Amino acid sequence: MYSVTLGQAAAGGFNPSLILMVGLFAVLILMMIRGRKKVSKQQETLKEKTVPGAKVMTNSGIFGSVVRIDEQDRVELEVAPGVVLTVHRQAIAQFIEPEAAAENIVSTTESPEETLRRLDEEDKDGRN
């Protein structure tokens, strides 16, 4: 009896799990290719935007302006007047747009009277 069932299984037949495995493998390969294209596109954008005068933020949260770019992908950042740091190009996390930076400064600036009024309102809300 066992020889009959083993013979039927070895004879070959439709195996849906094999098709599922091949399909999952194909999806895995496509996702890997897509990820590599995305990373290479990000690196190309980084190289194009890294020009002297660009405002950037590093991975460690340091803000500065690009002063010079080296052949070995070393970037000199001016973080304060007269203070220049040398970092690798890949240490740059994002580029700060001048318009966005100006809007943030204007929106967060309030007069002393507005600050006192806001603090008084917060204090009243805290007591109730």
C-alpha positions as CSV (number, residue, x, y, z in Angstrom):
1,M,0.0,0.0,0.0
2,Y,2.8,2.4,0.8
3,S,4.6,1.6,-2.4
4,V,1.5,2.6,-4.4
5,T,1.2,6.0,-2.7
6,L,5.0,6.7,-3.0
7,G,4.9,5.8,-6.6
8,Q,2.1,8.1,-7.3
9,A,3.8,11.0,-5.6
10,A,7.1,10.4,-7.4
11,A,5.3,10.2,-10.8
12,G,4.9,14.0,-10.6
13,G,1.8,16.0,-10.6
14,F,0.5,19.4,-10.0
15,N,2.2,20.9,-6.8
16,P,0.7,24.3,-5.9
17,S,3.2,24.9,-3.1
18,L,6.0,24.9,-5.7
19,I,4.3,27.6,-7.7
20,L,3.8,29.6,-4.5
21,M,7.5,29.3,-3.7
22,V,8.6,30.4,-7.2
23,G,6.2,33.3,-7.1
24,L,7.5,34.5,-3.7
25,F,11.1,34.2,-4.9
26,A,10.2,36.3,-8.0
27,V,8.6,39.0,-5.8
28,L,11.7,39.0,-3.5
29,I,14.0,39.5,-6.5
30,L,11.8,42.4,-7.8
31,M,11.8,44.1,-4.4
32,M,15.6,43.9,-4.2
33,I,16.0,45.5,-7.6
34,R,13.6,48.2,-6.7
35,G,15.4,49.0,-3.5
36,R,18.7,49.3,-5.2
37,K,17.3,51.7,-7.8
38,K,15.8,53.8,-5.0
39,V,19.1,54.0,-3.1
40,S,21.1,54.9,-6.3
41,K,18.6,57.6,-7.1
42,Q,18.9,59.1,-3.6
43,Q,22.7,59.1,-3.9
44,E,22.5,60.8,-7.3
45,T,20.2,63.5,-5.8
46,L,22.6,64.0,-2.9
47,K,25.5,64.6,-5.3
48,E,23.5,67.1,-7.4
49,K,22.3,69.1,-4.4
50,T,25.7,69.2,-2.6
51,V,27.0,72.5,-3.9
52,P,28.9,75.3,-2.1
53,G,26.4,77.5,-0.3
54,A,23.7,74.9,0.3
55,K,22.2,74.7,3.8
56,V,22.3,71.2,5.1
57,M,21.7,69.1,8.3
58,T,24.0,66.2,9.1
59,N,22.9,62.8,10.5
60,S,24.0,64.0,13.9
61,G,21.8,67.1,13.7
62,I,24.4,69.7,13.0
63,F,23.2,72.5,10.7
64,G,25.6,74.3,8.4
65,S,26.5,75.6,5.0
66,V,28.6,73.8,2.4
67,V,31.9,75.6,1.9
68,R,33.9,73.2,-0.3
69,I,33.7,69.6,-1.7
70,D,36.7,67.4,-2.0
71,E,37.6,64.7,-4.5
72,Q,37.3,62.1,-1.8
73,D,33.7,63.2,-1.0
74,R,34.8,65.2,2.0
75,V,32.5,68.2,2.6
76,E,33.5,71.3,4.6
77,L,30.6,72.7,6.5
78,E,30.6,76.2,8.1
79,V,28.5,75.7,11.3
80,A,29.3,79.1,12.8
81,P,31.3,82.1,11.6
82,G,34.8,80.9,11.4
83,V,34.0,77.3,12.5
84,V,34.4,74.7,9.7
85,L,33.8,71.0,10.1
86,T,34.9,68.3,7.7
87,V,32.4,65.5,7.2
88,H,31.9,62.8,4.6
89,R,29.2,63.5,1.9
90,Q,27.1,60.6,3.2
91,A,26.9,62.3,6.6
92,I,24.5,64.8,5.1
93,A,20.9,63.8,6.0
94,Q,18.9,66.5,4.4
95,F,19.0,69.9,2.6
96,I,17.3,72.9,4.2
97,E,15.3,75.0,1.7
98,P,15.8,78.8,2.3
99,E,12.1,79.5,2.0
100,A,11.2,76.8,4.5
101,A,13.8,78.0,7.0
102,A,12.6,81.6,6.8
103,E,8.9,80.5,7.3
104,N,9.8,78.5,10.4
105,I,11.6,81.5,12.0
106,V,8.8,83.9,11.2
107,S,6.1,81.5,12.5
108,T,7.9,80.8,15.8
109,T,8.7,84.4,16.6
110,E,6.2,86.1,18.9
111,S,6.3,89.4,20.7
112,P,6.9,89.6,24.5
113,E,3.2,90.6,25.0
114,E,2.0,87.6,23.0
115,T,4.2,85.3,25.1
116,L,2.9,86.7,28.4
117,R,-0.7,86.3,27.1
118,R,-0.1,82.7,26.0
119,L,1.5,81.8,29.3
120,D,-1.3,83.3,31.3
121,E,-3.9,81.4,29.3
122,E,-1.9,78.1,29.8
123,D,-1.7,78.8,33.5
124,K,-5.5,79.4,33.8
125,D,-6.1,76.1,31.9
126,G,-3.8,74.3,34.2
127,R,-5.6,75.4,37.4
128,N,-9.1,74.2,36.3
